[in-house]
Amino acid sequence: MITYRHFVTELEPLVAEARTLRNAERLHEDPQFRKWRNKVTQLLAQVVQQDYLITCKIKHRGFGAYYTANPKAMASAYQQELEDTINELEFIIENFNSHGEPPKGSLSKEATQLKWPDKITLAWLFKHAPWTFWTGLVGLLVAAFVLGTQIGQTKLYQQFMDALQPSQTVGQK
């Protein structure tokens, strides 16, 4: 088990090493960069596993990998994402030096132990569902309406509806 102080102590030389990677010859494919990135992500994973909230997005960065067709854009993205990572890691270190160990609790105990009700009501949903649920629901309803209006205007739908109508015999009104 790693202490937060030990985490910061191990992080400091990794930040210094990151500065030397700014001009890595092979950018995100450079073996030294790949080794550095692995060390940082493993160290962050160890401290996050102990319920510390760490804000570093290194795992979600491509470091220019998405721009392989354009070497200039790839180099620019690599530099920017490396700088962003260095800034985030420096902030973690500076925050520890200024304020000490952060409190634990990336997720509240209440959030991880939410009890489902016997009956899900709109009131319960308003209180517990995230806004993304509501925007998704509204989007789904709008899409269903638009799709319904488009299908309702097709000849195939009209033929189907005509076939469902009871046929009238000649001479009856």
KELUM-688999 format. One record per residue: x, y, z of N, C-alpha, C in turn; residue number from 1. Coordinates in steps of 0.2 Angstrom, whole numbers, plus 5000, padded with zeros to 4 digits. Example, Ala and Ser with C-alpha at 12.3 -4.5 7.8 and 13.67 -1.06 7.14 Angstrom:
# residues 2
{rec {5066; 4972; 5039}; {5062; 4978; 5039}; {5066; 4984; 5039}; 1}
{rec {5064; 4989; 5035}; {5068; 4995; 5036}; {5064; 5000; 5039}; 2}
//
This chain:
# residues 173
{rec {5004; 4994; 5000}; {5000; 5000; 5000}; {5004; 5006; 5000}; 1}
{rec {5003; 5011; 4996}; {5007; 5017; 4995}; {5004; 5023; 4999}; 2}
{rec {5008; 5026; 5002}; {5005; 5032; 5006}; {5005; 5038; 5001}; 3}
{rec {5001; 5043; 5002}; {5001; 5049; 4997}; {5007; 5052; 4997}; 4}
{rec {5011; 5053; 5003}; {5017; 5056; 5003}; {5022; 5052; 4998}; 5}
{rec {5022; 5046; 4998}; {5026; 5042; 4994}; {5024; 5043; 4987}; 6}
{rec {5018; 5043; 4986}; {5015; 5044; 4979}; {5018; 5051; 4976}; 7}
{rec {5018; 5056; 4980}; {5021; 5062; 4977}; {5028; 5062; 4976}; 8}
{rec {5032; 5059; 4981}; {5039; 5058; 4981}; {5041; 5054; 4974}; 9}
{rec {5037; 5049; 4972}; {5038; 5045; 4966}; {5036; 5049; 4960}; 10}
{rec {5031; 5054; 4961}; {5029; 5058; 4955}; {5034; 5063; 4953}; 11}
{rec {5037; 5066; 4958}; {5042; 5072; 4956}; {5047; 5070; 4951}; 12}
{rec {5051; 5065; 4951}; {5056; 5063; 4946}; {5052; 5062; 4939}; 13}
{rec {5046; 5059; 4940}; {5043; 5058; 4933}; {5041; 5064; 4930}; 14}
{rec {5039; 5069; 4934}; {5038; 5076; 4930}; {5044; 5078; 4927}; 15}
{rec {5050; 5078; 4931}; {5056; 5080; 4928}; {5058; 5076; 4922}; 16}
{rec {5056; 5070; 4922}; {5058; 5065; 4916}; {5053; 5067; 4910}; 17}
{rec {5047; 5069; 4911}; {5042; 5071; 4906}; {5045; 5077; 4902}; 18}
{rec {5048; 5082; 4906}; {5051; 5088; 4903}; {5056; 5086; 4897}; 19}
{rec {5060; 5080; 4899}; {5065; 5078; 4894}; {5062; 5075; 4888}; 20}
{rec {5055; 5073; 4888}; {5052; 5069; 4883}; {5049; 5074; 4878}; 21}
{rec {5049; 5081; 4879}; {5046; 5086; 4875}; {5048; 5085; 4868}; 22}
{rec {5055; 5083; 4867}; {5057; 5082; 4860}; {5059; 5075; 4858}; 23}
{rec {5055; 5071; 4861}; {5056; 5064; 4859}; {5055; 5063; 4852}; 24}
{rec {5060; 5059; 4849}; {5061; 5058; 4842}; {5055; 5055; 4839}; 25}
{rec {5053; 5049; 4842}; {5047; 5046; 4839}; {5040; 5047; 4842}; 26}
{rec {5040; 5053; 4846}; {5034; 5055; 4849}; {5031; 5050; 4854}; 27}
{rec {5024; 5048; 4853}; {5021; 5044; 4857}; {5023; 5036; 4856}; 28}
{rec {5027; 5035; 4851}; {5030; 5028; 4850}; {5037; 5028; 4853}; 29}
{rec {5040; 5033; 4855}; {5046; 5033; 4858}; {5047; 5028; 4864}; 30}
{rec {5051; 5023; 4864}; {5051; 5018; 4870}; {5052; 5022; 4877}; 31}
{rec {5056; 5027; 4877}; {5057; 5030; 4884}; {5050; 5034; 4886}; 32}
{rec {5046; 5037; 4881}; {5040; 5040; 4883}; {5035; 5034; 4885}; 33}
{rec {5035; 5029; 4881}; {5030; 5023; 4883}; {5031; 5021; 4890}; 34}
{rec {5038; 5020; 4892}; {5040; 5018; 4898}; {5037; 5023; 4904}; 35}
{rec {5039; 5029; 4902}; {5037; 5034; 4907}; {5029; 5034; 4908}; 36}
{rec {5025; 5034; 4902}; {5018; 5034; 4903}; {5015; 5028; 4907}; 37}
{rec {5018; 5023; 4906}; {5016; 5017; 4910}; {5018; 5018; 4917}; 38}
{rec {5023; 5020; 4919}; {5025; 5022; 4926}; {5020; 5027; 4929}; 39}
{rec {5018; 5032; 4925}; {5014; 5037; 4928}; {5007; 5034; 4929}; 40}
{rec {5004; 5030; 4924}; {4997; 5028; 4924}; {4997; 5023; 4930}; 41}
{rec {5002; 5018; 4931}; {5002; 5013; 4936}; {5002; 5017; 4943}; 42}
{rec {5006; 5022; 4944}; {5007; 5026; 4950}; {5000; 5029; 4952}; 43}
{rec {4997; 5032; 4947}; {4990; 5035; 4948}; {4985; 5030; 4950}; 44}
{rec {4985; 5024; 4946}; {4980; 5019; 4948}; {4981; 5017; 4955}; 45}
{rec {4987; 5016; 4957}; {4988; 5014; 4964}; {4985; 5019; 4969}; 46}
{rec {4986; 5025; 4968}; {4983; 5030; 4973}; {4976; 5031; 4972}; 47}
{rec {4973; 5030; 4966}; {4966; 5031; 4965}; {4962; 5024; 4968}; 48}
{rec {4966; 5019; 4968}; {4963; 5013; 4971}; {4962; 5014; 4979}; 49}
{rec {4966; 5018; 4982}; {4965; 5020; 4989}; {4960; 5025; 4990}; 50}
{rec {4956; 5027; 4985}; {4950; 5031; 4986}; {4952; 5038; 4986}; 51}
{rec {4958; 5040; 4983}; {4960; 5047; 4982}; {4957; 5050; 4976}; 52}
{rec {4954; 5056; 4975}; {4952; 5059; 4969}; {4958; 5062; 4966}; 53}
{rec {4960; 5060; 4960}; {4966; 5062; 4957}; {4963; 5065; 4950}; 54}
{rec {4965; 5071; 4948}; {4962; 5073; 4942}; {4968; 5074; 4937}; 55}
{rec {4970; 5068; 4933}; {4975; 5068; 4928}; {4972; 5064; 4923}; 56}
{rec {4972; 5067; 4917}; {4968; 5063; 4911}; {4973; 5059; 4906}; 57}
{rec {4979; 5057; 4909}; {4984; 5054; 4905}; {4981; 5048; 4901}; 58}
{rec {4977; 5044; 4905}; {4974; 5038; 4902}; {4970; 5039; 4896}; 59}
{rec {4967; 5045; 4895}; {4963; 5047; 4890}; {4966; 5051; 4884}; 60}
{rec {4972; 5052; 4885}; {4976; 5056; 4879}; {4979; 5051; 4874}; 61}
{rec {4979; 5053; 4868}; {4982; 5050; 4863}; {4989; 5052; 4861}; 62}
{rec {4992; 5058; 4864}; {4998; 5060; 4863}; {5000; 5060; 4855}; 63}
{rec {4995; 5063; 4851}; {4996; 5063; 4844}; {4995; 5057; 4840}; 64}
{rec {4993; 5052; 4843}; {4993; 5045; 4839}; {4987; 5046; 4834}; 65}
{rec {4982; 5050; 4835}; {4976; 5051; 4831}; {4978; 5055; 4824}; 66}
{rec {4984; 5057; 4824}; {4986; 5062; 4818}; {4991; 5059; 4814}; 67}
{rec {4991; 5052; 4813}; {4997; 5049; 4810}; {4998; 5051; 4802}; 68}
{rec {4992; 5053; 4799}; {4992; 5055; 4792}; {4996; 5062; 4792}; 69}
{rec {4996; 5066; 4797}; {4999; 5073; 4797}; {5004; 5073; 4802}; 70}
{rec {5010; 5073; 4800}; {5016; 5073; 4805}; {5016; 5079; 4809}; 71}
{rec {5015; 5085; 4806}; {5015; 5091; 4810}; {5009; 5092; 4815}; 72}
{rec {5003; 5089; 4813}; {4998; 5089; 4818}; {4999; 5084; 4824}; 73}
{rec {5002; 5079; 4822}; {5004; 5074; 4827}; {5009; 5076; 4832}; 74}
{rec {5014; 5080; 4829}; {5019; 5083; 4834}; {5016; 5088; 4838}; 75}
{rec {5012; 5092; 4835}; {5009; 5097; 4839}; {5004; 5094; 4845}; 76}
{rec {5000; 5089; 4843}; {4996; 5086; 4848}; {5000; 5083; 4853}; 77}
{rec {5005; 5080; 4851}; {5010; 5076; 4856}; {5012; 5082; 4861}; 78}
{rec {5015; 5087; 4859}; {5018; 5092; 4863}; {5012; 5095; 4868}; 79}
{rec {5006; 5097; 4865}; {5001; 5099; 4869}; {4999; 5095; 4875}; 80}
{rec {4998; 5088; 4873}; {4995; 5083; 4878}; {5000; 5082; 4883}; 81}
{rec {5007; 5082; 4881}; {5012; 5081; 4886}; {5012; 5087; 4891}; 82}
{rec {5012; 5093; 4888}; {5012; 5099; 4892}; {5006; 5099; 4897}; 83}
{rec {5000; 5097; 4895}; {4994; 5096; 4899}; {4995; 5091; 4905}; 84}
{rec {4998; 5086; 4903}; {4999; 5081; 4908}; {5004; 5083; 4913}; 85}
{rec {5010; 5087; 4911}; {5015; 5090; 4915}; {5011; 5095; 4920}; 86}
{rec {5007; 5099; 4917}; {5003; 5104; 4921}; {4999; 5100; 4927}; 87}
{rec {4996; 5095; 4925}; {4991; 5091; 4930}; {4995; 5088; 4935}; 88}
{rec {5001; 5085; 4933}; {5005; 5082; 4938}; {5009; 5087; 4943}; 89}
{rec {5011; 5093; 4940}; {5014; 5098; 4944}; {5008; 5101; 4949}; 90}
{rec {5002; 5101; 4947}; {4997; 5104; 4951}; {4996; 5099; 4957}; 91}
{rec {4996; 5092; 4956}; {4995; 5087; 4961}; {5001; 5088; 4966}; 92}
{rec {5007; 5089; 4964}; {5013; 5090; 4968}; {5012; 5096; 4972}; 93}
{rec {5011; 5102; 4969}; {5010; 5108; 4972}; {5005; 5109; 4977}; 94}
{rec {4999; 5105; 4976}; {4993; 5105; 4980}; {4995; 5101; 4986}; 95}
{rec {4999; 5096; 4986}; {5001; 5092; 4992}; {5006; 5096; 4996}; 96}
{rec {5011; 5100; 4993}; {5016; 5104; 4996}; {5012; 5110; 5000}; 97}
{rec {5007; 5112; 4997}; {5003; 5118; 5000}; {4998; 5116; 5005}; 98}
{rec {4994; 5110; 5004}; {4989; 5109; 5008}; {4989; 5102; 5011}; 99}
{rec {4994; 5098; 5010}; {4995; 5091; 5012}; {4991; 5086; 5009}; 100}
{rec {4990; 5081; 5012}; {4986; 5075; 5009}; {4979; 5077; 5008}; 101}
{rec {4976; 5075; 5002}; {4969; 5077; 5001}; {4965; 5072; 5005}; 102}
{rec {4958; 5074; 5006}; {4954; 5069; 5009}; {4952; 5063; 5004}; 103}
{rec {4951; 5058; 5007}; {4949; 5052; 5003}; {4941; 5053; 5001}; 104}
{rec {4939; 5049; 4996}; {4932; 5049; 4995}; {4930; 5051; 4988}; 105}
{rec {4933; 5048; 4983}; {4931; 5050; 4976}; {4924; 5049; 4975}; 106}
{rec {4921; 5044; 4978}; {4914; 5043; 4977}; {4911; 5042; 4984}; 107}
{rec {4906; 5046; 4986}; {4903; 5046; 4992}; {4900; 5039; 4994}; 108}
{rec {4900; 5037; 5000}; {4897; 5030; 5002}; {4890; 5030; 5000}; 109}
{rec {4886; 5036; 5000}; {4879; 5036; 4998}; {4878; 5034; 4991}; 110}
{rec {4882; 5037; 4987}; {4882; 5035; 4980}; {4883; 5028; 4978}; 111}
{rec {4888; 5025; 4981}; {4889; 5018; 4980}; {4884; 5013; 4983}; 112}
{rec {4880; 5016; 4988}; {4875; 5011; 4991}; {4868; 5014; 4990}; 113}
{rec {4867; 5016; 4984}; {4860; 5019; 4982}; {4855; 5013; 4982}; 114}
{rec {4850; 5013; 4986}; {4845; 5008; 4987}; {4839; 5009; 4982}; 115}
{rec {4838; 5004; 4978}; {4832; 5005; 4973}; {4826; 5004; 4976}; 116}
{rec {4821; 5009; 4974}; {4815; 5008; 4978}; {4810; 5002; 4975}; 117}
{rec {4805; 5001; 4979}; {4801; 4996; 4977}; {4797; 4997; 4970}; 118}
{rec {4796; 5004; 4970}; {4792; 5006; 4964}; {4796; 5013; 4961}; 119}
{rec {4798; 5013; 4955}; {4801; 5019; 4952}; {4796; 5024; 4950}; 120}
{rec {4796; 5029; 4953}; {4791; 5035; 4951}; {4795; 5040; 4948}; 121}
{rec {4791; 5045; 4945}; {4794; 5051; 4942}; {4798; 5055; 4947}; 122}
{rec {4795; 5056; 4953}; {4798; 5059; 4959}; {4805; 5056; 4960}; 123}
{rec {4805; 5050; 4961}; {4811; 5046; 4962}; {4816; 5048; 4957}; 124}
{rec {4814; 5047; 4950}; {4819; 5048; 4945}; {4821; 5056; 4945}; 125}
{rec {4817; 5060; 4946}; {4819; 5067; 4946}; {4824; 5068; 4951}; 126}
{rec {4824; 5065; 4957}; {4829; 5066; 4962}; {4835; 5062; 4961}; 127}
{rec {4835; 5056; 4958}; {4841; 5052; 4957}; {4844; 5051; 4950}; 128}
{rec {4840; 5052; 4945}; {4843; 5051; 4938}; {4847; 5057; 4936}; 129}
{rec {4853; 5056; 4933}; {4857; 5062; 4931}; {4854; 5065; 4925}; 130}
{rec {4856; 5071; 4923}; {4853; 5075; 4918}; {4854; 5072; 4911}; 131}
{rec {4859; 5068; 4911}; {4860; 5064; 4904}; {4855; 5060; 4903}; 132}
{rec {4852; 5057; 4908}; {4846; 5052; 4907}; {4840; 5056; 4904}; 133}
{rec {4839; 5062; 4907}; {4833; 5066; 4904}; {4834; 5069; 4897}; 134}
{rec {4840; 5071; 4896}; {4842; 5073; 4889}; {4841; 5067; 4884}; 135}
{rec {4843; 5061; 4886}; {4843; 5056; 4882}; {4836; 5054; 4881}; 136}
{rec {4832; 5054; 4886}; {4824; 5052; 4885}; {4821; 5057; 4881}; 137}
{rec {4822; 5064; 4881}; {4819; 5069; 4877}; {4821; 5067; 4870}; 138}
{rec {4828; 5066; 4869}; {4830; 5065; 4862}; {4827; 5059; 4859}; 139}
{rec {4826; 5053; 4863}; {4823; 5047; 4861}; {4815; 5049; 4859}; 140}
{rec {4812; 5053; 4863}; {4805; 5054; 4861}; {4804; 5059; 4855}; 141}
{rec {4809; 5063; 4854}; {4809; 5067; 4848}; {4811; 5063; 4842}; 142}
{rec {4815; 5059; 4842}; {4817; 5054; 4837}; {4811; 5050; 4835}; 143}
{rec {4808; 5047; 4840}; {4802; 5043; 4839}; {4797; 5047; 4835}; 144}
{rec {4795; 5053; 4837}; {4790; 5057; 4834}; {4792; 5058; 4826}; 145}
{rec {4798; 5060; 4825}; {4801; 5062; 4819}; {4800; 5056; 4814}; 146}
{rec {4802; 5050; 4817}; {4802; 5044; 4813}; {4795; 5042; 4811}; 147}
{rec {4790; 5043; 4816}; {4783; 5041; 4815}; {4780; 5046; 4810}; 148}
{rec {4782; 5052; 4810}; {4779; 5057; 4805}; {4782; 5055; 4798}; 149}
{rec {4788; 5053; 4797}; {4791; 5051; 4791}; {4788; 5045; 4788}; 150}
{rec {4787; 5040; 4793}; {4784; 5033; 4790}; {4777; 5034; 4789}; 151}
{rec {4773; 5039; 4792}; {4766; 5040; 4791}; {4765; 5043; 4784}; 152}
{rec {4770; 5046; 4781}; {4769; 5049; 4774}; {4771; 5044; 4769}; 153}
{rec {4773; 5038; 4770}; {4775; 5034; 4765}; {4769; 5030; 4762}; 154}
{rec {4770; 5028; 4755}; {4765; 5024; 4752}; {4764; 5017; 4755}; 155}
{rec {4769; 5014; 4757}; {4768; 5008; 4760}; {4764; 5008; 4766}; 156}
{rec {4765; 5013; 4770}; {4761; 5014; 4777}; {4753; 5015; 4775}; 157}
{rec {4752; 5019; 4769}; {4745; 5020; 4767}; {4742; 5014; 4765}; 158}
{rec {4746; 5010; 4761}; {4743; 5003; 4759}; {4742; 4999; 4765}; 159}
{rec {4746; 4999; 4769}; {4745; 4995; 4775}; {4739; 4997; 4779}; 160}
{rec {4738; 5003; 4780}; {4732; 5006; 4783}; {4725; 5005; 4779}; 161}
{rec {4726; 5005; 4773}; {4720; 5004; 4768}; {4718; 4996; 4769}; 162}
{rec {4723; 4992; 4770}; {4722; 4985; 4770}; {4718; 4983; 4777}; 163}
{rec {4720; 4987; 4782}; {4717; 4986; 4789}; {4709; 4988; 4789}; 164}
{rec {4708; 4993; 4785}; {4701; 4996; 4785}; {4696; 4990; 4782}; 165}
{rec {4690; 4990; 4786}; {4685; 4985; 4783}; {4683; 4987; 4776}; 166}
{rec {4682; 4982; 4772}; {4680; 4983; 4765}; {4673; 4984; 4765}; 167}
{rec {4671; 4989; 4761}; {4663; 4991; 4760}; {4661; 4987; 4754}; 168}
{rec {4655; 4984; 4755}; {4652; 4981; 4749}; {4649; 4986; 4744}; 169}
{rec {4648; 4985; 4738}; {4645; 4989; 4733}; {4637; 4990; 4735}; 170}
{rec {4635; 4996; 4735}; {4628; 4997; 4737}; {4626; 4999; 4744}; 171}
{rec {4631; 4998; 4748}; {4630; 5000; 4755}; {4633; 5006; 4757}; 172}
{rec {4630; 5010; 4761}; {4633; 5016; 4763}; {4634; 5016; 4770}; 173}
//
